[in-house]
Amino acid sequence: MLGTLCRYLRFMGYDTESASGYREGNTREDTLLLKRAQGEGRVLLTMDRELARRGGEGAILLEDRDVMEQLRVLTRTGLIVPALRLNRCSLCNTLLRAAREDEVSRARHAPRSTPGMEFFWCPRCRKLYWQGSHGKDLEKRIKENILKD
């Protein structure tokens, strides 16, 4: 499964849907997945050789389980430009908006007393985002592991 890749792509601002509701190796569900990807104009990312073959030009086979290697492949193919954008919810893919002061103050894990820090809000999940140590670590990993080529 490519759940971690899906979350990373969302952190990078890409409109990404997960196939987590589909059973792996079920050809009927694979057909539905292909139709959905084609109908929505999406590129299908898969680790399933047969599914990638059936998807043709609209599919990319990812052979490595390492998410950084998967991101390198997508960068080399020109599908993505790796950079942290924080404009999509990593859980539900909804576009984030600027958080209101009351949303920040209600969040249990939000840093306090942070003048100049930007906060973002997912109106669907009601999750708060900000550029903290997790985001900085992700940016560092992107620079060290993907942009080094």
N, CA, C and O atoms as a GROMACS GRO file, in nm:
protein
  596
    1MET      N    1   0.083  -0.118   0.000
    1MET     CA    2   0.000   0.000   0.000
    1MET      C    3   0.088   0.125   0.000
    1MET      O    4   0.204   0.121   0.042
    2LEU      N    5   0.033   0.232  -0.046
    2LEU     CA    6   0.108   0.355  -0.063
    2LEU      C    7   0.053   0.468   0.025
    2LEU      O    8   0.054   0.584  -0.016
    3GLY      N    9   0.007   0.434   0.145
    3GLY     CA   10  -0.052   0.533   0.234
    3GLY      C   11   0.044   0.642   0.277
    3GLY      O   12   0.007   0.759   0.282
    4THR      N   13   0.169   0.605   0.307
    4THR     CA   14   0.267   0.705   0.348
    4THR      C   15   0.298   0.798   0.232
    4THR      O   16   0.307   0.920   0.251
    5LEU      N   17   0.313   0.744   0.112
    5LEU     CA   18   0.336   0.826  -0.006
    5LEU      C   19   0.220   0.922  -0.027
    5LEU      O   20   0.241   1.039  -0.059
    6CYS      N   21   0.101   0.875  -0.008
    6CYS     CA   22  -0.019   0.958  -0.024
    6CYS      C   23  -0.012   1.078   0.071
    6CYS      O   24  -0.038   1.191   0.029
    7ARG      N   25   0.022   1.055   0.196
    7ARG     CA   26   0.031   1.166   0.293
    7ARG      C   27   0.143   1.263   0.256
    7ARG      O   28   0.124   1.384   0.265
    8TYR      N   29   0.258   1.211   0.213
    8TYR     CA   30   0.369   1.298   0.172
    8TYR      C   31   0.327   1.386   0.054
    8TYR      O   32   0.355   1.506   0.052
    9LEU      N   33   0.260   1.326  -0.043
    9LEU     CA   34   0.216   1.404  -0.159
    9LEU      C   35   0.118   1.513  -0.118
    9LEU      O   36   0.120   1.622  -0.175
   10ARG      N   37   0.033   1.484  -0.023
   10ARG     CA   38  -0.060   1.586   0.027
   10ARG      C   39   0.015   1.698   0.097
   10ARG      O   40  -0.019   1.815   0.081
   11PHE      N   41   0.117   1.664   0.176
   11PHE     CA   42   0.200   1.768   0.239
   11PHE      C   43   0.267   1.855   0.134
   11PHE      O   44   0.296   1.972   0.158
   12MET      N   45   0.292   1.798   0.017
   12MET     CA   46   0.352   1.873  -0.093
   12MET      C   47   0.248   1.945  -0.178
   12MET      O   48   0.283   2.009  -0.277
   13GLY      N   49   0.122   1.935  -0.140
   13GLY     CA   50   0.017   2.010  -0.207
   13GLY      C   51  -0.051   1.938  -0.321
   13GLY      O   52  -0.128   2.000  -0.395
   14TYR      N   53  -0.025   1.810  -0.339
   14TYR     CA   54  -0.084   1.737  -0.451
   14TYR      C   55  -0.219   1.677  -0.413
   14TYR      O   56  -0.235   1.618  -0.306
   15ASP      N   57  -0.315   1.692  -0.503
   15ASP     CA   58  -0.448   1.635  -0.487
   15ASP      C   59  -0.435   1.485  -0.504
   15ASP      O   60  -0.417   1.435  -0.616
   16THR      N   61  -0.442   1.412  -0.394
   16THR     CA   62  -0.410   1.270  -0.392
   16THR      C   63  -0.523   1.191  -0.328
   16THR      O   64  -0.568   1.223  -0.218
   17GLU      N   65  -0.567   1.088  -0.396
   17GLU     CA   66  -0.668   0.998  -0.341
   17GLU      C   67  -0.603   0.864  -0.311
   17GLU      O   68  -0.514   0.819  -0.383
   18SER      N   69  -0.646   0.802  -0.204
   18SER     CA   70  -0.594   0.672  -0.165
   18SER      C   71  -0.690   0.561  -0.206
   18SER      O   72  -0.811   0.579  -0.209
   19ALA      N   73  -0.633   0.447  -0.238
   19ALA     CA   74  -0.715   0.330  -0.274
   19ALA      C   75  -0.730   0.237  -0.155
   19ALA      O   76  -0.748   0.116  -0.172
   20SER      N   77  -0.722   0.291  -0.035
   20SER     CA   78  -0.723   0.206   0.085
   20SER      C   79  -0.853   0.128   0.101
   20SER      O   80  -0.855   0.027   0.171
   21GLY      N   81  -0.961   0.172   0.038
   21GLY     CA   82  -1.087   0.100   0.048
   21GLY      C   83  -1.098  -0.018  -0.048
   21GLY      O   84  -1.195  -0.093  -0.044
   22TYR      N   85  -0.999  -0.034  -0.134
   22TYR     CA   86  -1.001  -0.142  -0.233
   22TYR      C   87  -0.918  -0.259  -0.182
   22TYR      O   88  -0.818  -0.239  -0.113
   23ARG      N   89  -0.960  -0.381  -0.215
   23ARG     CA   90  -0.884  -0.500  -0.176
   23ARG      C   91  -0.775  -0.527  -0.280
   23ARG      O   92  -0.800  -0.526  -0.400
   24GLU      N   93  -0.656  -0.550  -0.231
   24GLU     CA   94  -0.541  -0.575  -0.316
   24GLU      C   95  -0.558  -0.705  -0.394
   24GLU      O   96  -0.598  -0.807  -0.338
   25GLY      N   97  -0.527  -0.701  -0.523
   25GLY     CA   98  -0.530  -0.820  -0.606
   25GLY      C   99  -0.667  -0.860  -0.657
   25GLY      O  100  -0.679  -0.962  -0.726
   26ASN      N  101  -0.769  -0.785  -0.627
   26ASN     CA  102  -0.904  -0.814  -0.674
   26ASN      C  103  -0.921  -0.748  -0.811
   26ASN      O  104  -0.931  -0.626  -0.819
   27THR      N  105  -0.924  -0.828  -0.918
   27THR     CA  106  -0.927  -0.771  -1.054
   27THR      C  107  -1.051  -0.687  -1.080
   27THR      O  108  -1.044  -0.589  -1.154
   28ARG      N  109  -1.162  -0.724  -1.020
   28ARG     CA  110  -1.284  -0.644  -1.038
   28ARG      C  111  -1.265  -0.504  -0.976
   28ARG      O  112  -1.300  -0.403  -1.036
   29GLU      N  113  -1.209  -0.501  -0.856
   29GLU     CA  114  -1.184  -0.373  -0.792
   29GLU      C  115  -1.073  -0.296  -0.863
   29GLU      O  116  -1.077  -0.174  -0.869
   30ASP      N  117  -0.974  -0.368  -0.917
   30ASP     CA  118  -0.870  -0.302  -0.996
   30ASP      C  119  -0.932  -0.229  -1.115
   30ASP      O  120  -0.892  -0.118  -1.148
   31THR      N  121  -1.029  -0.293  -1.180
   31THR     CA  122  -1.097  -0.232  -1.294
   31THR      C  123  -1.170  -0.105  -1.250
   31THR      O  124  -1.165  -0.004  -1.319
   32LEU      N  125  -1.236  -0.111  -1.136
   32LEU     CA  126  -1.305   0.007  -1.083
   32LEU      C  127  -1.206   0.118  -1.050
   32LEU      O  128  -1.232   0.236  -1.076
   33LEU      N  129  -1.092   0.081  -0.994
   33LEU     CA  130  -0.988   0.177  -0.960
   33LEU      C  131  -0.933   0.245  -1.086
   33LEU      O  132  -0.915   0.366  -1.089
   34LEU      N  133  -0.907   0.165  -1.189
   34LEU     CA  134  -0.859   0.221  -1.316
   34LEU      C  135  -0.961   0.316  -1.377
   34LEU      O  136  -0.925   0.425  -1.423
   35LYS      N  137  -1.087   0.277  -1.377
   35LYS     CA  138  -1.192   0.363  -1.432
   35LYS      C  139  -1.203   0.493  -1.355
   35LYS      O  140  -1.219   0.601  -1.413
   36ARG      N  141  -1.193   0.483  -1.224
   36ARG     CA  142  -1.200   0.604  -1.141
   36ARG      C  143  -1.084   0.698  -1.172
   36ARG      O  144  -1.104   0.818  -1.190
   37ALA      N  145  -0.962   0.643  -1.177
   37ALA     CA  146  -0.844   0.726  -1.205
   37ALA      C  147  -0.857   0.792  -1.342
   37ALA      O  148  -0.829   0.911  -1.356
   38GLN      N  149  -0.898   0.716  -1.442
   38GLN     CA  150  -0.913   0.771  -1.577
   38GLN      C  151  -1.023   0.876  -1.580
   38GLN      O  152  -1.006   0.982  -1.641
   39GLY      N  153  -1.136   0.848  -1.515
   39GLY     CA  154  -1.248   0.941  -1.514
   39GLY      C  155  -1.218   1.072  -1.445
   39GLY      O  156  -1.273   1.176  -1.481
   40GLU      N  157  -1.129   1.068  -1.345
   40GLU     CA  158  -1.093   1.188  -1.270
   40GLU      C  159  -0.964   1.251  -1.321
   40GLU      O  160  -0.917   1.350  -1.265
   41GLY      N  161  -0.907   1.194  -1.428
   41GLY     CA  162  -0.784   1.249  -1.485
   41GLY      C  163  -0.664   1.234  -1.392
   41GLY      O  164  -0.577   1.321  -1.389
   42ARG      N  165  -0.659   1.127  -1.317
   42ARG     CA  166  -0.551   1.104  -1.222
   42ARG      C  167  -0.449   1.005  -1.278
   42ARG      O  168  -0.480   0.923  -1.364
   43VAL      N  169  -0.327   1.016  -1.229
   43VAL     CA  170  -0.223   0.917  -1.258
   43VAL      C  171  -0.231   0.813  -1.148
   43VAL      O  172  -0.232   0.848  -1.029
   44LEU      N  173  -0.238   0.688  -1.185
   44LEU     CA  174  -0.247   0.579  -1.088
   44LEU      C  175  -0.106   0.537  -1.047
   44LEU      O  176  -0.025   0.499  -1.132
   45LEU      N  177  -0.077   0.544  -0.919
   45LEU     CA  178   0.051   0.500  -0.865
   45LEU      C  179   0.026   0.365  -0.799
   45LEU      O  180  -0.064   0.351  -0.716
   46THR      N  181   0.105   0.266  -0.836
   46THR     CA  182   0.080   0.131  -0.785
   46THR      C  183   0.210   0.052  -0.772
   46THR      O  184   0.309   0.082  -0.838
   47MET      N  185   0.206  -0.048  -0.686
   47MET     CA  186   0.316  -0.143  -0.674
   47MET      C  187   0.278  -0.276  -0.739
   47MET      O  188   0.355  -0.372  -0.732
   48ASP      N  189   0.163  -0.281  -0.800
   48ASP     CA  190   0.110  -0.400  -0.865
   48ASP      C  191   0.143  -0.396  -1.015
   48ASP      O  192   0.090  -0.312  -1.088
   49ARG      N  193   0.231  -0.486  -1.059
   49ARG     CA  194   0.276  -0.486  -1.199
   49ARG      C  195   0.160  -0.499  -1.298
   49ARG      O  196   0.154  -0.428  -1.398
   50GLU      N  197   0.069  -0.590  -1.270
   50GLU     CA  198  -0.043  -0.614  -1.361
   50GLU      C  199  -0.133  -0.491  -1.368
   50GLU      O  200  -0.179  -0.454  -1.477
   51LEU      N  201  -0.158  -0.428  -1.256
   51LEU     CA  202  -0.240  -0.308  -1.255
   51LEU      C  203  -0.171  -0.195  -1.331
   51LEU      O  204  -0.236  -0.121  -1.405
   52ALA      N  205  -0.041  -0.182  -1.314
   52ALA     CA  206   0.035  -0.080  -1.389
   52ALA      C  207   0.029  -0.108  -1.539
   52ALA      O  208   0.014  -0.016  -1.619
   53ARG      N  209   0.040  -0.235  -1.576
   53ARG     CA  210   0.033  -0.272  -1.718
   53ARG      C  211  -0.104  -0.236  -1.774
   53ARG      O  212  -0.114  -0.179  -1.883
   54ARG      N  213  -0.208  -0.270  -1.700
   54ARG     CA  214  -0.343  -0.239  -1.746
   54ARG      C  215  -0.369  -0.088  -1.752
   54ARG      O  216  -0.447  -0.042  -1.834
   55GLY      N  217  -0.302  -0.013  -1.666
   55GLY     CA  218  -0.321   0.132  -1.664
   55GLY      C  219  -0.248   0.204  -1.775
   55GLY      O  220  -0.278   0.319  -1.806
   56GLY      N  221  -0.150   0.137  -1.836
   56GLY     CA  222  -0.076   0.195  -1.948
   56GLY      C  223  -0.011   0.328  -1.913
   56GLY      O  224   0.055   0.340  -1.810
   57GLU      N  225  -0.029   0.428  -2.001
   57GLU     CA  226   0.032   0.559  -1.983
   57GLU      C  227  -0.021   0.630  -1.858
   57GLU      O  228   0.044   0.721  -1.806
   58GLY      N  229  -0.136   0.590  -1.811
   58GLY     CA  230  -0.198   0.655  -1.695
   58GLY      C  231  -0.159   0.595  -1.562
   58GLY      O  232  -0.220   0.624  -1.460
   59ALA      N  233  -0.055   0.510  -1.563
   59ALA     CA  234  -0.012   0.444  -1.439
   59ALA      C  235   0.139   0.446  -1.427
   59ALA      O  236   0.211   0.442  -1.528
   60ILE      N  237   0.186   0.451  -1.305
   60ILE     CA  238   0.330   0.444  -1.278
   60ILE      C  239   0.352   0.331  -1.177
   60ILE      O  240   0.291   0.328  -1.071
   61LEU      N  241   0.441   0.239  -1.213
   61LEU     CA  242   0.477   0.129  -1.125
   61LEU      C  243   0.586   0.176  -1.030
   61LEU      O  244   0.692   0.222  -1.073
   62LEU      N  245   0.561   0.163  -0.901
   62LEU     CA  246   0.660   0.195  -0.799
   62LEU      C  247   0.707   0.063  -0.740
   62LEU      O  248   0.629  -0.010  -0.679
   63GLU      N  249   0.834   0.032  -0.758
   63GLU     CA  250   0.885  -0.099  -0.718
   63GLU      C  251   0.949  -0.101  -0.580
   63GLU      O  252   0.968  -0.208  -0.522
   64ASP      N  253   0.983   0.016  -0.528
   64ASP     CA  254   1.050   0.023  -0.398
   64ASP      C  255   0.950   0.060  -0.289
   64ASP      O  256   0.861   0.142  -0.312
   65ARG      N  257   0.963   0.000  -0.173
   65ARG     CA  258   0.873   0.030  -0.061
   65ARG      C  259   0.913   0.158   0.014
   65ARG      O  260   0.834   0.212   0.090
   66ASP      N  261   1.036   0.205  -0.007
   66ASP     CA  262   1.086   0.324   0.062
   66ASP      C  263   1.021   0.449   0.004
   66ASP      O  264   1.030   0.474  -0.117
   67VAL      N  265   0.956   0.528   0.089
   67VAL     CA  266   0.882   0.644   0.041
   67VAL      C  267   0.973   0.747  -0.025
   67VAL      O  268   0.931   0.813  -0.120
   68MET      N  269   1.096   0.762   0.022
   68MET     CA  270   1.186   0.859  -0.040
   68MET      C  271   1.224   0.814  -0.182
   68MET      O  272   1.234   0.896  -0.273
   69GLU      N  273   1.243   0.685  -0.199
   69GLU     CA  274   1.272   0.633  -0.334
   69GLU      C  275   1.149   0.651  -0.423
   69GLU      O  276   1.164   0.685  -0.541
   70GLN      N  277   1.031   0.630  -0.370
   70GLN     CA  278   0.908   0.651  -0.448
   70GLN      C  279   0.898   0.797  -0.492
   70GLN      O  280   0.861   0.825  -0.606
   71LEU      N  281   0.930   0.889  -0.402
   71LEU     CA  282   0.926   1.032  -0.437
   71LEU      C  283   1.033   1.067  -0.540
   71LEU      O  284   1.010   1.150  -0.628
   72ARG      N  285   1.151   1.002  -0.531
   72ARG     CA  286   1.256   1.024  -0.633
   72ARG      C  287   1.207   0.981  -0.770
   72ARG      O  288   1.230   1.050  -0.869
   73VAL      N  289   1.140   0.866  -0.777
   73VAL     CA  290   1.086   0.816  -0.904
   73VAL      C  291   0.986   0.917  -0.961
   73VAL      O  292   0.992   0.949  -1.080
   74LEU      N  293   0.896   0.966  -0.878
   74LEU     CA  294   0.795   1.061  -0.925
   74LEU      C  295   0.858   1.193  -0.968
   74LEU      O  296   0.809   1.260  -1.059
   75THR      N  297   0.967   1.232  -0.902
   75THR     CA  298   1.039   1.353  -0.940
   75THR      C  299   1.109   1.334  -1.074
   75THR      O  300   1.103   1.420  -1.161
   76ARG      N  301   1.177   1.219  -1.089
   76ARG     CA  302   1.248   1.191  -1.215
   76ARG      C  303   1.153   1.183  -1.334
   76ARG      O  304   1.189   1.222  -1.446
   77THR      N  305   1.032   1.133  -1.312
   77THR     CA  306   0.936   1.124  -1.423
   77THR      C  307   0.871   1.259  -1.454
   77THR      O  308   0.799   1.272  -1.553
   78GLY      N  309   0.898   1.358  -1.368
   78GLY     CA  310   0.840   1.491  -1.390
   78GLY      C  311   0.698   1.505  -1.338
   78GLY      O  312   0.632   1.606  -1.364
   79LEU      N  313   0.651   1.405  -1.266
   79LEU     CA  314   0.514   1.410  -1.214
   79LEU      C  315   0.501   1.508  -1.098
   79LEU      O  316   0.396   1.571  -1.082
   80ILE      N  317   0.606   1.522  -1.019
   80ILE     CA  318   0.601   1.615  -0.905
   80ILE      C  319   0.725   1.703  -0.900
   80ILE      O  320   0.830   1.670  -0.956
   81VAL      N  321   0.710   1.815  -0.832
   81VAL     CA  322   0.821   1.901  -0.794
   81VAL      C  323   0.818   1.899  -0.641
   81VAL      O  324   0.730   1.959  -0.580
   82PRO      N  325   0.914   1.831  -0.578
   82PRO     CA  326   0.908   1.812  -0.434
   82PRO      C  327   0.936   1.940  -0.356
   82PRO      O  328   1.044   1.997  -0.365
   83ALA      N  329   0.838   1.982  -0.279
   83ALA     CA  330   0.850   2.097  -0.189
   83ALA      C  331   0.732   2.091  -0.093
   83ALA      O  332   0.621   2.053  -0.131
   84LEU      N  333   0.756   2.129   0.030
   84LEU     CA  334   0.650   2.131   0.130
   84LEU      C  335   0.561   2.253   0.105
   84LEU      O  336   0.611   2.365   0.097
   85ARG      N  337   0.431   2.230   0.092
   85ARG     CA  338   0.340   2.340   0.062
   85ARG      C  339   0.233   2.364   0.169
   85ARG      O  340   0.183   2.475   0.181
   86LEU      N  341   0.199   2.264   0.246
   86LEU     CA  342   0.099   2.275   0.352
   86LEU      C  343  -0.028   2.345   0.306
   86LEU      O  344  -0.072   2.442   0.368
   87ASN      N  345  -0.087   2.295   0.200
   87ASN     CA  346  -0.216   2.351   0.156
   87ASN      C  347  -0.325   2.245   0.146
   87ASN      O  348  -0.438   2.276   0.106
   88ARG      N  349  -0.294   2.120   0.181
   88ARG     CA  350  -0.393   2.011   0.182
   88ARG      C  351  -0.385   1.935   0.313
   88ARG      O  352  -0.277   1.921   0.372
   89CYS      N  353  -0.497   1.888   0.358
   89CYS     CA  354  -0.501   1.804   0.478
   89CYS      C  355  -0.436   1.669   0.445
   89CYS      O  356  -0.471   1.606   0.345
   90SER      N  357  -0.344   1.626   0.528
   90SER     CA  358  -0.275   1.499   0.504
   90SER      C  359  -0.367   1.380   0.528
   90SER      O  360  -0.339   1.270   0.481
   91LEU      N  361  -0.477   1.401   0.599
   91LEU     CA  362  -0.570   1.292   0.628
   91LEU      C  363  -0.679   1.277   0.524
   91LEU      O  364  -0.708   1.166   0.479
   92CYS      N  365  -0.741   1.389   0.484
   92CYS     CA  366  -0.860   1.379   0.398
   92CYS      C  367  -0.845   1.447   0.262
   92CYS      O  368  -0.936   1.438   0.179
   93ASN      N  369  -0.733   1.516   0.238
   93ASN     CA  370  -0.705   1.578   0.108
   93ASN      C  371  -0.778   1.711   0.087
   93ASN      O  372  -0.764   1.771  -0.020
   94THR      N  373  -0.854   1.759   0.184
   94THR     CA  374  -0.927   1.885   0.171
   94THR      C  375  -0.828   2.001   0.168
   94THR      O  376  -0.726   1.998   0.237
   95LEU      N  377  -0.858   2.103   0.088
   95LEU     CA  378  -0.774   2.222   0.087
   95LEU      C  379  -0.781   2.291   0.223
   95LEU      O  380  -0.889   2.307   0.280
   96LEU      N  381  -0.665   2.332   0.273
   96LEU     CA  382  -0.658   2.401   0.401
   96LEU      C  383  -0.687   2.549   0.381
   96LEU      O  384  -0.671   2.602   0.271
   97ARG      N  385  -0.729   2.615   0.487
   97ARG     CA  386  -0.747   2.760   0.486
   97ARG      C  387  -0.672   2.816   0.606
   97ARG      O  388  -0.632   2.742   0.695
   98ALA      N  389  -0.654   2.947   0.607
   98ALA     CA  390  -0.589   3.011   0.722
   98ALA      C  391  -0.674   2.985   0.846
   98ALA      O  392  -0.797   2.999   0.842
   99ALA      N  393  -0.609   2.948   0.954
   99ALA     CA  394  -0.681   2.919   1.078
   99ALA      C  395  -0.717   3.049   1.150
   99ALA      O  396  -0.641   3.146   1.149
  100ARG      N  397  -0.834   3.047   1.211
  100ARG     CA  398  -0.876   3.161   1.293
  100ARG      C  399  -0.811   3.149   1.432
  100ARG      O  400  -0.769   3.041   1.473
  101GLU      N  401  -0.803   3.260   1.499
  101GLU     CA  402  -0.740   3.263   1.631
  101GLU      C  403  -0.807   3.167   1.729
  101GLU      O  404  -0.738   3.101   1.808
  102ASP      N  405  -0.939   3.158   1.726
  102ASP     CA  406  -1.009   3.068   1.818
  102ASP      C  407  -0.980   2.921   1.788
  102ASP      O  408  -0.976   2.839   1.879
  103GLU      N  409  -0.957   2.887   1.661
  103GLU     CA  410  -0.923   2.749   1.624
  103GLU      C  411  -0.785   2.713   1.676
  103GLU      O  412  -0.762   2.601   1.722
  104VAL      N  413  -0.693   2.808   1.668
  104VAL     CA  414  -0.557   2.785   1.717
  104VAL      C  415  -0.559   2.771   1.869
  104VAL      O  416  -0.495   2.681   1.924
  105SER      N  417  -0.632   2.858   1.937
  105SER     CA  418  -0.633   2.855   2.084
  105SER      C  419  -0.700   2.729   2.138
  105SER      O  420  -0.666   2.684   2.248
  106ARG      N  421  -0.794   2.671   2.064
  106ARG     CA  422  -0.862   2.548   2.109
  106ARG      C  423  -0.780   2.422   2.085
  106ARG      O  424  -0.804   2.319   2.148
  107ALA      N  425  -0.684   2.428   1.995
  107ALA     CA  426  -0.605   2.310   1.960
  107ALA      C  427  -0.511   2.275   2.076
  107ALA      O  428  -0.433   2.358   2.121
  108ARG      N  429  -0.520   2.151   2.123
  108ARG     CA  430  -0.441   2.109   2.240
  108ARG      C  431  -0.291   2.108   2.216
  108ARG      O  432  -0.214   2.138   2.306
  109HIS      N  433  -0.249   2.075   2.094
  109HIS     CA  434  -0.106   2.056   2.069
  109HIS      C  435  -0.041   2.173   1.995
  109HIS      O  436   0.076   2.166   1.958
  110ALA      N  437  -0.115   2.280   1.975
  110ALA     CA  438  -0.059   2.395   1.903
  110ALA      C  439   0.043   2.466   1.990
  110ALA      O  440   0.024   2.481   2.110
  111PRO      N  441   0.152   2.510   1.928
  111PRO     CA  442   0.250   2.587   2.005
  111PRO      C  443   0.188   2.719   2.052
  111PRO      O  444   0.106   2.778   1.982
  112ARG      N  445   0.227   2.763   2.167
  112ARG     CA  446   0.175   2.888   2.224
  112ARG      C  447   0.277   3.001   2.204
  112ARG      O  448   0.397   2.976   2.188
  113SER      N  449   0.228   3.121   2.204
  113SER     CA  450   0.313   3.240   2.193
  113SER      C  451   0.409   3.230   2.075
  113SER      O  452   0.530   3.221   2.091
  114THR      N  453   0.350   3.231   1.957
  114THR     CA  454   0.430   3.216   1.834
  114THR      C  455   0.401   3.330   1.737
  114THR      O  456   0.333   3.310   1.637
  115PRO      N  457   0.452   3.448   1.766
  115PRO     CA  458   0.428   3.561   1.676
  115PRO      C  459   0.484   3.534   1.536
  115PRO      O  460   0.598   3.488   1.522
  116GLY      N  461   0.404   3.562   1.437
  116GLY     CA  462   0.448   3.544   1.298
  116GLY      C  463   0.430   3.404   1.243
  116GLY      O  464   0.448   3.384   1.123
  117MET      N  465   0.396   3.307   1.326
  117MET     CA  466   0.377   3.171   1.277
  117MET      C  467   0.242   3.159   1.209
  117MET      O  468   0.141   3.210   1.257
  118GLU      N  469   0.240   3.091   1.095
  118GLU     CA  470   0.115   3.070   1.021
  118GLU      C  471   0.053   2.937   1.062
  118GLU      O  472   0.121   2.836   1.078
  119PHE      N  473  -0.079   2.940   1.078
  119PHE     CA  474  -0.154   2.820   1.109
  119PHE      C  475  -0.258   2.798   1.001
  119PHE      O  476  -0.314   2.892   0.946
  120PHE      N  477  -0.283   2.670   0.971
  120PHE     CA  478  -0.379   2.632   0.867
  120PHE      C  479  -0.480   2.536   0.927
  120PHE      O  480  -0.449   2.461   1.020
  121TRP      N  481  -0.602   2.537   0.874
  121TRP     CA  482  -0.712   2.461   0.932
  121TRP      C  483  -0.780   2.378   0.825
  121TRP      O  484  -0.806   2.425   0.714
  122CYS      N  485  -0.807   2.252   0.859
  122CYS     CA  486  -0.887   2.167   0.770
  122CYS      C  487  -1.032   2.178   0.815
  122CYS      O  488  -1.067   2.134   0.924
  123PRO      N  489  -1.118   2.237   0.731
  123PRO     CA  490  -1.257   2.253   0.770
  123PRO      C  491  -1.333   2.120   0.778
  123PRO      O  492  -1.439   2.112   0.841
  124ARG      N  493  -1.281   2.017   0.715
  124ARG     CA  494  -1.348   1.886   0.718
  124ARG      C  495  -1.308   1.805   0.842
  124ARG      O  496  -1.395   1.759   0.916
  125CYS      N  497  -1.179   1.788   0.863
  125CYS     CA  498  -1.128   1.709   0.976
  125CYS      C  499  -1.118   1.789   1.106
  125CYS      O  500  -1.112   1.734   1.215
  126ARG      N  501  -1.117   1.921   1.090
  126ARG     CA  502  -1.098   2.012   1.204
  126ARG      C  503  -0.960   1.991   1.266
  126ARG      O  504  -0.944   1.991   1.388
  127LYS      N  505  -0.861   1.973   1.180
  127LYS     CA  506  -0.723   1.952   1.222
  127LYS      C  507  -0.643   2.079   1.194
  127LYS      O  508  -0.661   2.143   1.091
  128LEU      N  509  -0.556   2.114   1.287
  128LEU     CA  510  -0.472   2.232   1.276
  128LEU      C  511  -0.334   2.194   1.225
  128LEU      O  512  -0.276   2.094   1.269
  129TYR      N  513  -0.281   2.273   1.134
  129TYR     CA  514  -0.146   2.251   1.079
  129TYR      C  515  -0.063   2.377   1.100
  129TYR      O  516  -0.116   2.488   1.101
  130TRP      N  517   0.067   2.358   1.116
  130TRP     CA  518   0.162   2.469   1.121
  130TRP      C  519   0.298   2.414   1.083
  130TRP      O  520   0.321   2.293   1.084
  131GLN      N  521   0.389   2.505   1.050
  131GLN     CA  522   0.523   2.465   1.011
  131GLN      C  523   0.606   2.449   1.138
  131GLN      O  524   0.674   2.543   1.180
  132GLY      N  525   0.599   2.332   1.198
  132GLY     CA  526   0.675   2.303   1.319
  132GLY      C  527   0.792   2.212   1.288
  132GLY      O  528   0.839   2.206   1.175
  133SER      N  529   0.839   2.142   1.390
  133SER     CA  530   0.957   2.056   1.373
  133SER      C  531   0.929   1.942   1.275
  133SER      O  532   1.019   1.901   1.201
  134HIS      N  533   0.806   1.888   1.275
  134HIS     CA  534   0.772   1.779   1.183
  134HIS      C  535   0.786   1.827   1.037
  134HIS      O  536   0.844   1.757   0.954
  135GLY      N  537   0.733   1.944   1.008
  135GLY     CA  538   0.743   2.000   0.873
  135GLY      C  539   0.886   2.031   0.834
  135GLY      O  540   0.927   2.007   0.720
  136LYS      N  541   0.963   2.083   0.929
  136LYS     CA  542   1.104   2.114   0.902
  136LYS      C  543   1.183   1.986   0.877
  136LYS      O  544   1.269   1.982   0.789
  137ASP      N  545   1.152   1.881   0.954
  137ASP     CA  546   1.218   1.752   0.932
  137ASP      C  547   1.184   1.696   0.794
  137ASP      O  548   1.270   1.642   0.725
  138LEU      N  549   1.059   1.709   0.755
  138LEU     CA  550   1.016   1.661   0.623
  138LEU      C  551   1.086   1.739   0.512
  138LEU      O  552   1.133   1.680   0.415
  139GLU      N  553   1.094   1.871   0.526
  139GLU     CA  554   1.166   1.952   0.427
  139GLU      C  555   1.312   1.910   0.417
  139GLU      O  556   1.367   1.900   0.308
  140LYS      N  557   1.374   1.884   0.531
  140LYS     CA  558   1.514   1.840   0.534
  140LYS      C  559   1.529   1.706   0.463
  140LYS      O  560   1.622   1.687   0.384
  141ARG      N  561   1.438   1.612   0.490
  141ARG     CA  562   1.443   1.481   0.424
  141ARG      C  563   1.427   1.495   0.273
  141ARG      O  564   1.495   1.427   0.197
  142ILE      N  565   1.338   1.584   0.231
  142ILE     CA  566   1.318   1.606   0.087
  142ILE      C  567   1.446   1.659   0.024
  142ILE      O  568   1.490   1.609  -0.079
  143LYS      N  569   1.508   1.758   0.087
  143LYS     CA  570   1.631   1.817   0.033
  143LYS      C  571   1.745   1.716   0.030
  143LYS      O  572   1.818   1.707  -0.069
  144GLU      N  573   1.760   1.639   0.137
  144GLU     CA  574   1.872   1.545   0.147
  144GLU      C  575   1.853   1.420   0.062
  144GLU      O  576   1.950   1.364   0.012
  145ASN      N  577   1.730   1.375   0.046
  145ASN     CA  578   1.705   1.246  -0.019
  145ASN      C  579   1.650   1.254  -0.160
  145ASN      O  580   1.667   1.160  -0.238
  146ILE      N  581   1.586   1.363  -0.196
  146ILE     CA  582   1.522   1.370  -0.327
  146ILE      C  583   1.590   1.472  -0.416
  146ILE      O  584   1.614   1.446  -0.534
  147LEU      N  585   1.620   1.588  -0.361
  147LEU     CA  586   1.676   1.695  -0.442
  147LEU      C  587   1.827   1.684  -0.459
  147LEU      O  588   1.888   1.768  -0.525
  148LYS      N  589   1.888   1.582  -0.401
  148LYS     CA  590   2.033   1.565  -0.410
  148LYS      C  591   2.079   1.522  -0.549
  148LYS      O  592   2.195   1.540  -0.585
  149ASP      N  593   1.987   1.464  -0.628
  149ASP     CA  594   2.024   1.411  -0.760
  149ASP      C  595   2.060   1.521  -0.856
  149ASP      O  596   2.094   1.494  -0.971
   0.00000   0.00000   0.00000
